[in-house]
Amino acid sequence: MTLTQSVPQSIEQTLPDIDRAAQHAEGFLTALGVDLGTPARRESAMRMAKAYLEMMSSDPFEMTTFDNDEGYGELVLVTGIAVQSLCEHHFLPFTGVAHVGYLPGERLVGLSKLARTVELHARRPQTQENLTQQIADHLVGSLAPRGVGVVIEAEHTCMSLRGVRASSTRTRTSAFTGALRDPAARQEFLASL
């Protein structure tokens, strides 16, 4: 038997207006003194609007799960899932990797759905801390596992390109639920990274 669950309604977005976004991008760039009259920049406002739309969009998917017929109970861990998101404070990108795992209960999930869950939550403005927790909460709600672990390591361009200009710094956040909050289980998860 296959169970599917739709994306939570809290993630649904309003329909974008790309032309209006391009008009605002043009005003924004002009207000910063950028000359948009050059041949190379004539379409820059529209390109900027499309780029931000792409950075804040993800494809919908069904969270397909399967019966855990064989009673598998050990850690399932997918490492190195690409993360691309936008800092909600500066609207600059942060990029890195997510490591997502769970201790199965009665259901197993298709492994690609772990990566899709990361993308779903990453493709909107937010903080890395919230992103980490959102991924864990989504998996708990969709799978009812015995435990979930999420670790994200990312570089924030709001730190490397402006302000302190601390390049090559990485921020690590984690969220553990259920049985993975146990120190020994958490250590097994972290040692597997």
C-alpha positions, 0 to 999 in steps of 0.5 A: 500500500502507498500513502501520499500526503500533499504539501502543507497549506502553510507553504502555498504561495500566492501567484507571482506577478513577474512584470510588477516585480520587474518594475519594482526591481527597476525602481530599486536599482535606479534608486541605488544609482545603477544605470539601466540604459546600457545594452547589457543592463536593459533587461536586468530588472526583468532578469533580477525579478526572474532570478528571485522568483526562481530562488523562491519557487519549488516544485510541488510533490507528494510525500510518498510513503510505504509500509515498513513490512520488514520492520526496518528500525535503524537510521536512514540517513541521506547526506549532502543534500544541496541547500539554496535559500534566502536570508529573510533579513537581507534577501541574500542567498545562503547555500550549503548542504543538509543531512537528513535522517530518520528512524522508521516507524510503520512507514518508510519514505522514498529517499528522493522525498527527503531531498524534495522536502529540503528544497520545498522549505528552502525555496523561500526567505527565512533563517537557517534555524527555522529551515532546519526545524521546518524540515524536521517538523514536516517529516515528523508530520508526514512519516510519524517516525520514531525520530528525525534528525536534520543538520544544515551547514551553510555559508551566508552571503549576508556575512561574506559579501557585506558587513563583517565580510567573513568569507568561507565561514559556515553555520551549522544548525540541527534539529532532533526529534523523538528517539534521535534526541537521545544522546547516543542516537544523536551521536550516531547520527552526527558521527555518520556525517 
